[in-house]
Amino acid sequence: METACHEPTIHPYFRHKDVYVLWCVYCDNELSDRTMKAILLADIKVDLYSTDLPPKPAVDVIGRYYTTDTCSCQIRDMACTKCGNPVGYHVVLPCANCLESCNNGHFWIFHQHTTKAIQRLNREGSNVLTWGAMEKELEAERSICYDSDDVCR
């Protein structure tokens, strides 16, 4: 049986990391329900949150493309679509150096100072969900959908 959509996989090093739900600190809009704590590769003192899937419609890119002094990634800032405040950035085109370094494959980055976060619980609400367990959670959700009499489209 084919799955409804391709679910990205994560490097084994990151599978134990907790999944977080993020909200905009300015307006309480939910930005993403699948982020992890991360660090800026160019400056490991900077704490961030990141996700592997586009967090639409909660955020959208704003402004022009830019690069930083530390690499040649093509970047655009992201803003909350509810209040318009900047909440992070999207690495539109990662550079070779960043792709070759140890990274989690996430290209939607949220600043900690513009977000509120809580750890996401598993479906039963009994344990904090980790990235390694999230694929199984999503498969279980899809199987409930596929096993029902209704057709998911």
N, CA, C and O of each residue as an XYZ file, in Angstrom:
612
protein
N       0.839     -1.174      0.000
C       0.000      0.000      0.000
C       0.887      1.241      0.000
O       1.861      1.305      0.749
N       0.563      2.209     -0.818
C       1.309      3.460     -0.859
C       0.848      4.363      0.270
O      -0.324      4.358      0.649
N       1.780      5.134      0.800
C       1.392      6.095      1.822
C       0.848      7.343      1.161
O       1.089      7.609     -0.016
N       0.109      8.100      1.951
C      -0.536      9.295      1.408
C       0.479     10.334      0.969
O       0.256     11.048     -0.009
N       1.587     10.422      1.682
C       2.631     11.359      1.301
C       3.952     10.868      1.859
O       3.973     10.061      2.787
N       5.034     11.338      1.314
C       6.355     10.954      1.777
C       6.669     11.669      3.075
O       6.579     12.895      3.148
N       7.031     10.924      4.088
C       7.403     11.504      5.372
C       8.927     11.544      5.448
O       9.575     10.507      5.309
N       9.510     12.718      5.666
C      10.954     12.812      5.742
C      11.514     11.963      6.885
O      10.862     11.785      7.914
N      12.710     11.450      6.694
C      13.371     10.702      7.755
C      14.446     11.574      8.367
O      14.887     12.555      7.768
N      14.863     11.203      9.574
C      15.825     12.018     10.302
C      17.072     11.199     10.593
O      16.986      9.991     10.813
N      18.220     11.842     10.595
C      19.489     11.202     10.906
C      19.408     10.566     12.295
O      18.832     11.162     13.205
N      19.969      9.375     12.476
C      19.889      8.678     13.775
C      20.357      9.515     14.967
O      19.840      9.343     16.071
N      21.313     10.405     14.773
C      21.808     11.232     15.871
C      20.700     12.083     16.494
O      20.753     12.385     17.687
N      19.698     12.472     15.702
C      18.654     13.379     16.162
C      17.371     12.666     16.593
O      16.437     13.322     17.053
N      17.303     11.339     16.457
C      16.077     10.597     16.741
C      15.639     10.676     18.202
O      14.448     10.549     18.487
N      16.565     10.881     19.125
C      16.228     10.940     20.559
C      15.737     12.323     20.994
O      15.267     12.477     22.121
N      15.837     13.309     20.138
C      15.474     14.679     20.507
C      13.951     14.828     20.621
O      13.187     14.246     19.851
N      13.542     15.627     21.609
C      12.117     15.860     21.848
C      11.498     16.700     20.739
O      12.169     17.522     20.116
N      10.212     16.480     20.503
C       9.429     17.275     19.572
C       8.748     18.389     20.372
O       8.225     18.151     21.461
N       8.761     19.603     19.823
C       8.149     20.760     20.475
C       7.055     21.349     19.605
O       7.111     21.288     18.377
N       6.055     21.923     20.269
C       5.030     22.726     19.617
C       5.398     24.179     19.880
O       5.719     24.548     21.010
N       5.351     25.008     18.835
C       5.729     26.426     18.967
C       4.556     27.343     18.689
O       3.721     27.081     17.823
N       4.516     28.445     19.461
C       3.547     29.512     19.248
C       4.292     30.823     19.105
O       5.384     30.994     19.647
N       3.705     31.730     18.385
C       4.241     33.084     18.253
C       4.131     33.777     19.608
O       3.064     33.773     20.221
N       5.220     34.369     20.076
C       5.226     35.048     21.366
C       4.381     36.324     21.335
O       3.944     36.803     22.381
N       4.154     36.867     20.158
C       3.423     38.126     20.025
C       1.905     37.955     19.985
O       1.177     38.820     20.472
N       1.413     36.838     19.404
C      -0.040     36.702     19.207
C      -0.590     35.318     19.556
O      -1.793     35.094     19.418
N       0.240     34.400     19.995
C      -0.170     33.037     20.370
C      -0.635     32.179     19.194
O      -1.295     31.162     19.408
N      -0.310     32.559     17.966
C      -0.611     31.732     16.804
C       0.283     30.499     16.835
O       1.495     30.622     17.017
N      -0.304     29.294     16.659
C       0.525     28.094     16.602
C       1.316     28.108     15.299
O       0.746     28.211     14.213
N       2.639     28.003     15.424
C       3.525     28.086     14.262
C       3.870     26.710     13.705
O       3.930     26.532     12.488
N       4.098     25.737     14.581
C       4.444     24.390     14.139
C       4.257     23.427     15.297
O       4.472     23.788     16.455
N       3.855     22.194     14.983
C       3.722     21.172     16.023
C       4.790     20.088     15.883
O       4.665     19.005     16.455
N       5.850     20.392     15.110
C       6.928     19.418     14.913
C       8.280     20.105     14.773
O       8.890     20.103     13.704
N       8.733     20.692     15.879
C      10.047     21.328     15.880
C      10.965     20.632     16.877
O      10.509     19.872     17.731
N      12.241     20.897     16.760
C      13.217     20.410     17.737
C      14.115     21.558     18.135
O      14.288     22.517     17.382
N      14.695     21.455     19.339
C      15.688     22.432     19.749
C      16.911     22.227     18.876
O      17.296     21.093     18.588
N      17.513     23.315     18.460
C      18.674     23.241     17.569
C      19.650     24.351     17.942
O      19.348     25.217     18.764
N      20.803     24.306     17.332
C      21.784     25.373     17.499
C      22.167     25.898     16.128
O      22.080     25.185     15.129
N      22.583     27.126     16.093
C      23.051     27.729     14.861
C      24.416     27.146     14.526
O      25.337     27.221     15.339
N      24.554     26.572     13.349
C      25.826     25.953     12.973
C      26.975     26.956     12.970
O      28.110     26.609     13.296
N      26.679     28.190     12.605
C      27.724     29.215     12.530
C      28.107     29.762     13.907
O      29.183     30.341     14.061
N      27.232     29.585     14.917
C      27.502     30.086     16.268
C      26.752     29.201     17.252
O      25.562     29.407     17.490
N      27.437     28.223     17.824
C      26.766     27.227     18.662
C      26.216     27.804     19.967
O      25.564     27.084     20.725
N      26.460     29.064     20.240
C      25.884     29.707     21.425
C      24.448     30.167     21.185
O      23.753     30.542     22.129
N      23.999     30.142     19.930
C      22.655     30.604     19.572
C      21.704     29.409     19.535
O      21.863     28.498     18.722
N      20.711     29.430     20.432
C      19.699     28.379     20.483
C      18.517     28.747     19.604
O      18.089     29.900     19.569
N      18.000     27.763     18.900
C      16.906     27.941     17.953
C      15.947     26.761     18.057
O      16.189     25.821     18.815
N      14.873     26.813     17.302
C      14.026     25.656     17.024
C      14.014     25.490     15.516
O      14.144     26.465     14.776
N      13.856     24.245     15.058
C      13.842     24.012     13.613
C      12.808     22.943     13.280
O      12.417     22.139     14.126
N      12.379     22.961     12.019
C      11.457     21.945     11.536
C      11.831     21.541     10.116
O      12.502     22.279      9.394
N      11.380     20.352      9.736
C      11.720     19.803      8.426
C      10.654     20.053      7.374
O      10.908     19.853      6.187
N       9.477     20.483      7.779
C       8.391     20.729      6.829
C       7.987     22.196      6.843
O       8.068     22.849      7.884
N       7.559     22.715      5.716
C       7.140     24.120      5.681
C       6.007     24.363      6.684
O       4.992     23.668      6.646
N       6.169     25.334      7.572
C       5.144     25.601      8.582
C       4.017     26.497      8.077
O       3.597     27.427      8.765
N       3.539     26.214      6.883
C       2.434     26.984      6.296
C       1.131     26.434      6.842
O       1.077     25.237      7.123
N       0.103     27.201      7.009
C      -0.027     28.614      6.667
C       0.350     29.553      7.811
O       0.091     30.753      7.723
N       0.951     29.038      8.875
C       1.240     29.850     10.056
C       2.327     30.896      9.823
O       2.321     31.949     10.462
N       3.251     30.617      8.922
C       4.309     31.575      8.608
C       4.463     31.690      7.101
O       4.034     30.819      6.344
N       5.080     32.778      6.689
C       5.400     32.956      5.278
C       6.717     33.717      5.197
O       7.082     34.443      6.122
N       7.421     33.549      4.095
C       8.693     34.244      3.930
C       8.441     35.710      3.621
O       7.438     36.070      3.004
N       9.369     36.544      4.063
C       9.268     37.991      3.848
C      10.624     38.518      3.422
O      11.648     37.876      3.657
N      10.634     39.667      2.806
C      11.881     40.333      2.461
C      12.651     39.644      1.354
O      12.156     38.742      0.677
N      13.872     40.101      1.198
C      14.743     39.617      0.133
C      15.621     38.462      0.601
O      15.774     38.209      1.796
N      16.187     37.775     -0.380
C      17.176     36.747     -0.089
C      18.435     37.422      0.453
O      18.776     38.534      0.051
N      19.120     36.739      1.366
C      20.390     37.258      1.861
C      21.295     36.091      2.255
O      20.847     34.947      2.342
N      22.554     36.389      2.488
C      23.517     35.418      3.000
C      24.142     36.019      4.258
O      23.949     37.196      4.564
N      24.886     35.194      4.975
C      25.574     35.673      6.167
C      27.073     35.712      5.911
O      27.538     35.267      4.861
N      27.829     36.240      6.864
C      29.286     36.287      6.734
C      29.931     34.918      6.893
O      31.072     34.722      6.477
N      29.213     33.965      7.491
C      29.816     32.671      7.810
C      29.614     31.590      6.750
O      30.330     30.588      6.754
N      28.645     31.778      5.836
C      28.420     30.784      4.789
C      27.703     31.433      3.611
O      27.385     32.622      3.643
N      27.452     30.643      2.579
C      26.790     31.203      1.402
C      25.367     30.669      1.215
O      24.839     30.697      0.103
N      24.739     30.180      2.299
C      23.334     29.762      2.215
C      22.472     30.948      1.775
O      22.716     32.089      2.168
N      21.463     30.659      0.953
C      20.484     31.665      0.561
C      19.337     31.599      1.564
O      18.709     30.552      1.725
N      19.061     32.725      2.245
C      18.138     32.764      3.373
C      17.070     33.819      3.138
O      17.327     34.849      2.514
N      15.863     33.553      3.644
C      14.794     34.559      3.693
C      14.169     34.509      5.078
O      14.002     33.434      5.654
N      13.830     35.662      5.604
C      13.182     35.723      6.902
C      11.754     35.199      6.816
O      11.145     35.193      5.746
N      11.221     34.753      7.973
C       9.843     34.268      8.071
C       9.100     35.132      9.081
O       9.674     35.593     10.067
N       7.813     35.342      8.816
C       6.968     36.092      9.736
C       5.688     35.308     10.014
O       5.220     34.530      9.182
N       5.144     35.530     11.186
C       3.853     34.959     11.557
C       2.786     35.573     10.643
O       2.756     36.790     10.462
N       1.924     34.751     10.075
C       0.900     35.272      9.169
C      -0.270     35.898      9.909
O      -1.082     36.592      9.296
N      -0.374     35.670     11.214
C      -1.466     36.273     11.988
C      -1.139     37.705     12.412
O      -1.979     38.596     12.288
N       0.105     37.934     12.924
C       0.437     39.270     13.430
C       1.487     39.995     12.591
O       1.661     41.204     12.738
N       2.193     39.274     11.709
C       3.185     39.889     10.839
C       4.576     40.038     11.433
O       5.483     40.508     10.747
N       4.771     39.653     12.685
C       6.082     39.793     13.303
C       7.045     38.717     12.813
O       6.641     37.569     12.628
N       8.311     39.072     12.601
C       9.319     38.077     12.221
C       9.510     37.059     13.346
O       9.584     37.421     14.520
N       9.587     35.787     12.972
C       9.748     34.720     13.964
C      10.934     33.804     13.663
O      11.257     32.934     14.472
N      11.588     33.985     12.513
C      12.709     33.119     12.161
C      13.123     33.330     10.720
O      12.953     34.412     10.157
N      13.668     32.282     10.135
C      14.115     32.368      8.747
C      14.056     31.000      8.087
O      14.001     29.970      8.758
N      14.070     31.011      6.760
C      14.053     29.786      5.957
C      15.325     29.737      5.130
O      15.642     30.680      4.404
N      16.049     28.638      5.244
C      17.226     28.418      4.405
C      16.702     27.878      3.076
O      16.418     26.688      2.942
N      16.580     28.769      2.104
C      16.001     28.424      0.810
C      16.954     27.532      0.018
O      16.532     26.559     -0.608
N      18.233     27.869      0.051
C      19.244     27.106     -0.665
C      20.472     26.961      0.226
O      21.276     27.888      0.326
N      20.626     25.788      0.883
C      21.787     25.605      1.756
C      23.073     25.505      0.938
O      23.076     24.992     -0.181
N      24.163     26.006      1.519
C      25.459     25.926      0.845
C      26.085     24.546      1.087
O      25.648     23.803      1.966
N      27.092     24.220      0.312
C      27.749     22.915      0.403
C      28.358     22.687      1.783
O      28.259     21.585      2.323
N      28.985     23.709      2.361
C      29.596     23.544      3.683
C      28.566     23.174      4.740
O      28.815     22.288      5.558
N      27.426     23.831      4.738
C      26.384     23.530      5.722
C      25.783     22.141      5.490
O      25.480     21.426      6.445
N      25.614     21.764      4.229
C      25.081     20.432      3.940
C      26.042     19.331      4.365
O      25.608     18.252      4.767
N      27.343     19.593      4.280
C      28.343     18.590      4.640
C      28.561     18.485      6.146
O      29.042     17.457      6.624
N      28.219     19.524      6.901
C      28.391     19.477      8.356
C      27.247     18.662      8.964
O      26.245     18.391      8.302
N      27.410     18.279     10.225
C      26.357     17.539     10.912
C      25.151     18.460     11.063
O      25.214     19.460     11.779
N      24.065     18.126     10.395
C      22.858     18.948     10.482
C      21.641     18.041     10.533
O      21.718     16.866     10.175
N      20.521     18.586     10.977
C      19.304     17.790     11.141
C      18.401     17.784      9.910
O      17.325     17.188      9.942
N      18.821     18.437      8.830
C      18.009     18.462      7.620
C      16.828     19.405      7.690
O      15.953     19.367      6.824
N      16.789     20.251      8.706
C      15.700     21.205      8.881
C      16.108     22.558      8.312
O      17.193     23.059      8.608
N      15.240     23.147      7.500
C      15.571     24.411      6.860
C      14.591     25.535      7.190
O      14.662     26.611      6.596
N      13.675     25.294      8.136
C      12.777     26.326      8.646
C      13.173     26.525     10.102
O      12.995     25.633     10.931
N      13.705     27.691     10.402
C      14.343     27.962     11.690
C      13.565     29.045     12.433
O      13.213     30.075     11.857
N      13.299     28.800     13.722
C      12.588     29.754     14.574
C      13.520     30.256     15.671
O      14.265     29.477     16.266
N      13.476     31.555     15.933
C      14.244     32.141     17.027
C      13.550     31.816     18.353
O      12.323     31.861     18.439
N      14.336     31.488     19.385
C      13.727     31.201     20.681
C      13.059     32.423     21.289
O      12.044     32.291     21.974
N      13.606     33.610     21.054
C      13.037     34.809     21.673
C      11.731     35.275     21.026
O      11.068     36.164     21.559
N      11.350     34.691     19.886
C      10.096     35.083     19.232
C       9.034     33.988     19.322
O       7.965     34.096     18.721
N       9.342     32.928     20.083
C       8.427     31.795     20.170
C       8.263     31.336     21.615
O       9.118     31.576     22.467
N       7.139     30.669     21.865
C       6.901     29.947     23.112
C       6.814     28.477     22.730
O       6.239     28.134     21.698
N       7.384     27.609     23.562
C       7.443     26.192     23.211
C       7.020     25.314     24.382
O       7.262     25.633     25.546
N       6.380     24.201     24.039
C       6.159     23.133     25.007
C       6.512     21.818     24.317
O       6.428     21.701     23.095
N       6.901     20.847     25.107
C       7.186     19.535     24.551
C       5.870     18.897     24.111
O       4.863     18.975     24.815
N       5.893     18.270     22.941
C       4.703     17.612     22.408
C       4.589     16.221     23.021
O       5.585     15.507     23.133
N       3.393     15.841     23.414
C       3.155     14.518     23.971
C       2.734     13.546     22.881
O       2.246     13.951     21.826
N       2.927     12.244     23.149
C       2.480     11.226     22.200
C       0.953     11.191     22.172
O       0.301     11.904     22.934
N       0.384     10.364     21.296
C      -1.068     10.335     21.112
C      -1.817      9.988     22.392
O      -2.930     10.465     22.615
N      -1.209      9.165     23.223
C      -1.847      8.789     24.480
C      -1.710      9.883     25.543
O      -2.406      9.859     26.557
N      -0.813     10.837     25.305
C      -0.589     11.902     26.262
C       0.236     11.480     27.464
O       0.244     12.165     28.486
N       0.928     10.359     27.348
C       1.658      9.812     28.494
C       3.154     10.091     28.474
O       3.786     10.075     29.531
N       3.734     10.344     27.325
C       5.174     10.571     27.207
C       5.460     11.697     26.223
O       4.668     11.985     25.326
N       6.622     12.326     26.420
C       7.077     13.331     25.465
C       7.439     12.611     24.172
O       8.143     11.601     24.187
N       6.957     13.135     23.068
C       7.224     12.556     21.756
C       8.640     12.904     21.316
O       9.078     14.044     21.472
N       9.355     11.928     20.769
C      10.687     12.167     20.218
C      10.608     12.058     18.696
O       9.658     11.507     18.139
N      11.627     12.595     18.051
C      11.655     12.537     16.583
C      11.705     11.103     16.090
O      11.131     10.795     15.045
N      12.375     10.225     16.811
C      12.439      8.824     16.409
C      11.093      8.133     16.488
O      10.813      7.239     15.689
N      10.252      8.527     17.434
C       8.931      7.918     17.608
C       7.863      8.609     16.762
O       6.776      8.062     16.577
N       8.154      9.790     16.251
C       7.132     10.548     15.521
C       6.683      9.836     14.248
O       5.500      9.881     13.910
N       7.593      9.182     13.538
C       7.196      8.481     12.316
C       6.172      7.393     12.629
O       5.218      7.207     11.874
N       6.364      6.671     13.740
C       5.408      5.630     14.131
C       4.072      6.238     14.510
O       3.025      5.675     14.192
N       4.091      7.374     15.182
C       2.860      8.078     15.535
C       2.089      8.468     14.273
O       0.874      8.285     14.200
N       2.798      9.002     13.291
C       2.141      9.429     12.057
C       1.609      8.231     11.274
O       0.537      8.306     10.675
N       2.360      7.121     11.276
C       1.880      5.903     10.617
C       0.615      5.397     11.283
O      -0.314      4.962     10.603
N       0.569      5.450     12.620
C      -0.626      5.017     13.347
C      -1.811      5.904     13.007
O      -2.922      5.406     12.825
N      -1.595      7.208     12.919
C      -2.673      8.120     12.541
C      -3.173      7.819     11.133
O      -4.378      7.838     10.884
N      -2.243      7.540     10.204
C      -2.648      7.221      8.834
C      -3.397      5.898      8.785
O      -4.358      5.768      8.027
N      -2.979      4.907      9.581
C      -3.652      3.605      9.542
C      -5.065      3.721     10.088
O      -5.964      3.028      9.611
N      -5.280      4.576     11.071
C      -6.639      4.805     11.567
C      -7.484      5.365     10.438
O      -8.636      4.969     10.259
N      -6.918      6.274      9.688
C      -7.625      6.887      8.564
C      -7.904      5.839      7.477
O      -9.014      5.779      6.950
N      -6.907      5.017      7.142
C      -7.060      4.031      6.086
C      -7.986      2.891      6.500
O      -8.660      2.306      5.652
N      -8.027      2.567      7.801
C      -8.849      1.476      8.255
C     -10.325      1.867      8.398
O     -11.188      0.995      8.502
N     -10.608      3.132      8.402
C     -12.003      3.560      8.553
C     -12.749      3.366      7.245
O     -12.156      3.137      6.191
N     -14.055      3.466      7.344
C     -14.891      3.334      6.140
C     -14.774      4.556      5.236
O     -15.044      4.480      4.038
N     -14.373      5.671      5.814
C     -14.220      6.889      5.028
C     -12.906      6.848      4.255
O     -11.925      6.262      4.713
N     -12.896      7.455      3.116
C     -11.690      7.535      2.310
C     -11.020      8.869      2.582
O     -11.651      9.923      2.499
N      -9.736      8.814      2.908
C      -8.989     10.050      3.158
C      -8.492     10.600      1.852
O      -7.902      9.870      1.055
N      -8.710     11.841      1.622
C      -8.256     12.470      0.403
C      -7.558     13.756      0.743
O      -7.089     14.459     -0.152
